[in-house]
Structure formats: C-alpha cells, structure tokens
C-alpha cells in the first residue's frame, strides 16, 4: 500500500542495524517516560504524548534529523522523497503514530504483570508498528516511516554511545582478566614455594 509512494532510486543509504535503532528509541522512550512520571492519570498520558512530540518532532526538525536517542547512537531520519530532513508535517504524521503506540506501551508497562493480558494488549501496537521494519529488507521502514515517507540512516554526527560502552566493557573485561591472571600467578608461585619448602625439609 505505502510502497507505491516511494520514488524509484538507485541510491543506497547506510542502513541502521535494528538493535542500534531500538536502543535509540529506548533512550527517547525512557527519557519521556521519566519526565511524565511526575504526573498521574490521564494528565500523565497527555504529558507523555506532548513531550514525545516536542522531542521527536520539534527537536528533530531543529537538530538535523536527530532526537536525543538518535544523536546518542549516530542515526537520523530523512525524507525519502527529497533526501533531506523531513518537514514538521511529515515528522508530525510519523511521530503521532509512534508516539501514540509508545504511550500505550507506557500504560501497559505501568500495569506490569498485575494483568498480563492487558499489558500485552497495550504493548502490541508498538510491537506491530516497529516489527514491520524487520520485514523490509530495502529500507527497514516501520509502519510510521511508511506513513511519513521517511527512512532512518546512519550518520557520522552523534555520540556513538553503544560503541563507547562496548569499548569500556572491553577495557573492564581486560582488567578483570588481568587481575585474575595475576591472582593465578601469585597462587602458583605460592604453591611452588611451598613445594620447595617441603623438598628442603
């Protein structure tokens, strides 16, 4: 249905790994969820949706196609028709769908496992919307991307949070391994000295 709206193009864009895109979404989601957590009831939902639109429409429009999460993970959204940052109208269409699904997911997660069926029902729209991207091998477009005629691509502009965390994790593992090796050497030296002591006496 929506694929007919996409222009024919031979240009290949740097595709975003789905895990990196998921991390960017989660960072935005958790940020908005935290800010809306100071409110209760229906007001909380409205505040969540309002902050979502500010973060994912206004800030993205002013920040070269990047929200907080997408900047942290070196990705950005572009308009597939004009190969530029989407206008506010395209971003609003895109994020109204994703923001509403994210708001429902927040409601479901607040219910938690007290009512597992209700939680699943509230989370399902977000799963379906984002899950469509898995089946799109060309552009990895989710449902909200197709409605807004947008795609998410990698960019050199950002913080590379996942790469930095991986680097820190490697350093941490190396230090732990070095400490374990040192302890093992000390233990071996101890038993070697103990064996020499038995040989002498």
C-alpha atoms as one frame of an Amber mdcrd trajectory, in Angstrom:
protein
   0.000   0.000   0.000   2.627   2.511   1.047   5.435   1.142  -1.134   3.913
   2.774  -4.216   4.594   6.192  -2.691   8.337   5.637  -2.606  10.295   7.134
  -5.509  12.485   4.913  -7.650  16.087   5.481  -6.657  19.348   3.662  -7.160
  20.960   5.412  -4.237  21.978   3.184  -1.345  21.793   4.578   2.144  23.867
   3.425   5.119  21.418   1.075   6.819  20.976   1.184  10.557  21.298  -2.090
  12.496  17.938  -2.759  14.090  19.475  -3.108  17.551  21.009   0.375  17.302
  17.664   1.792  16.215  15.985   0.013  19.126  18.495   1.484  21.590  17.846
   4.996  20.248  14.097   4.502  20.615  14.506   3.143  24.144  16.587   6.140
  25.201  13.905   8.533  23.947  11.137   6.384  25.433  12.743   6.163  28.878
  13.511   9.900  28.868   9.921  10.838  28.053   8.549   8.218  30.459  10.701
   9.631  33.275   9.619  13.225  32.610   5.942  12.231  32.502   6.229  10.111
  35.665   5.767  13.235  37.805   2.125  13.299  36.736  -0.766  10.907  37.306
  -3.713   9.513  35.395  -4.843  10.968  32.097  -2.602  14.003  32.573   0.409
  11.680  32.608  -0.584  10.237  29.225  -1.143  13.684  27.718   2.174  14.939
  29.089   3.933  11.854  27.696   2.453  12.420  24.243   3.224  16.149  24.336
   6.844  15.668  25.381   7.196  12.931  22.773   6.125  15.326  20.021   8.489
  18.012  21.295  11.426  15.603  21.431  10.706  13.752  18.208   9.221  16.483
  16.014  10.386  19.964  17.037  13.842  18.964  18.271  14.389  16.594  15.345
  13.394  19.332  12.909  15.837  21.765  14.519  18.632  19.249  15.178  19.363
  17.916  11.688  17.001  14.946  11.923  18.143  13.729  15.341  16.393  13.308
  18.658  18.322  12.649  21.863  18.337   8.900  21.219  19.248   9.101  17.560
  22.070  11.552  18.314  23.390   9.210  21.012  23.517   6.324  18.527  24.582
   8.133  15.325  21.390   7.851  13.323  18.990  10.337  11.766  15.703  10.438
   9.897  15.393  11.758   6.347  12.579  12.304   3.874  12.909   9.612   1.222
  11.289  11.718  -1.499  13.545  14.755  -1.213  16.562  13.155   0.548  16.619
  15.839   3.233  15.470  16.360   6.799  11.669  15.887   6.885   9.414  18.872
   7.370   7.377  19.294  10.540   4.266  17.944   8.822   5.976  14.667   7.845
   7.562  14.357  11.275   4.222  15.056  12.961   2.470  12.311  10.962   5.282
   9.882  11.679   5.580  10.632  15.387   1.858  10.892  16.093   1.622   7.204
  15.198   4.774   6.123  17.017   4.100   8.423  19.981   0.578   7.062  20.449
   1.888   3.477  20.296   4.662   4.383  22.748   2.123   5.978  25.099   0.008
   2.807  25.037   3.146   0.770  25.740   3.880   3.001  28.729   0.368   2.363
  30.058   0.875  -1.370  29.584   4.238  -1.344  31.336   2.719   0.605  34.225
   0.135  -2.151  34.577   3.068  -4.585  34.639   2.345  -8.253  35.288  -0.595
  -7.476  37.591  -2.689  -8.020  34.485  -0.515  -9.712  31.872  -3.210  -9.777
  29.184  -3.892  -6.035  29.422  -0.164  -5.299  29.371   0.225  -7.378  26.195
  -2.718  -5.648  24.517  -1.293  -2.192  25.231   2.199  -3.144  24.010   1.032
  -4.909  20.828   0.552  -1.748  18.649   4.172  -0.737  19.251   5.411  -4.253
  18.504   3.438  -4.380  15.243   4.481  -0.874  14.175   8.198  -1.455  14.751
   8.101  -5.122  13.747   7.208  -4.201  10.163  10.755  -2.825   9.801  12.155
  -6.355  10.190  10.425  -7.488   7.005  11.595  -4.532   4.909  14.992  -5.541
   3.542  15.458  -2.422   1.402  14.795   0.469   3.791  13.921  -1.121   7.172
  10.836   1.073   7.287   8.490   0.682  10.220   4.798   1.487   9.761   5.250
   5.074  10.976   8.129   5.500   8.480   5.909   4.396   5.618   3.171   6.826
   6.575   5.638   9.704   6.787   7.705   8.555   3.761  10.824   8.640   5.899
  13.768   6.336   6.496  16.347   6.122   9.248  20.001   6.124   8.191  23.373
   6.097   9.885  25.347   9.308  10.171  28.728  10.363  11.484  27.075  13.025
  13.620  26.471  11.702  17.114  27.908  10.382  20.344  28.361   6.688  19.367
  27.102   5.651  22.804  26.915   1.939  22.014  30.472   1.883  20.632  31.779
   3.767  23.656  30.037   1.351  26.014  31.458  -1.618  24.123  34.934  -0.111
  24.365  34.532   0.457  28.117  33.256  -3.100  28.513  36.318  -4.482  26.711
  38.618  -2.420  28.941  36.744  -3.613  32.032  36.935  -7.261  30.917  40.644
  -6.913  30.154  41.294  -5.502  33.630  39.292  -8.279  35.286  41.124 -10.888
  33.218  44.490  -9.321  34.076  43.636  -9.334  37.773  42.523 -12.974  37.618
  45.725 -13.928  35.800  47.813 -12.110  38.428  45.965 -13.893  41.230  46.528
 -17.204  39.491  50.250 -16.480  39.086  50.512 -15.491  42.754  48.728 -18.698
  43.721  51.017 -20.781  41.522  54.103 -19.037  42.969  52.830 -19.755  46.467
  52.442 -23.476  45.799  55.802 -23.605  44.025  57.456 -22.056  47.093  55.542
 -24.459  49.320  56.796 -27.428  47.283  60.378 -26.141  47.549  59.938 -25.865
  51.306  58.801 -29.497  51.513  61.765 -30.603  49.419  64.207 -28.845  51.776
  62.665 -30.137  54.970
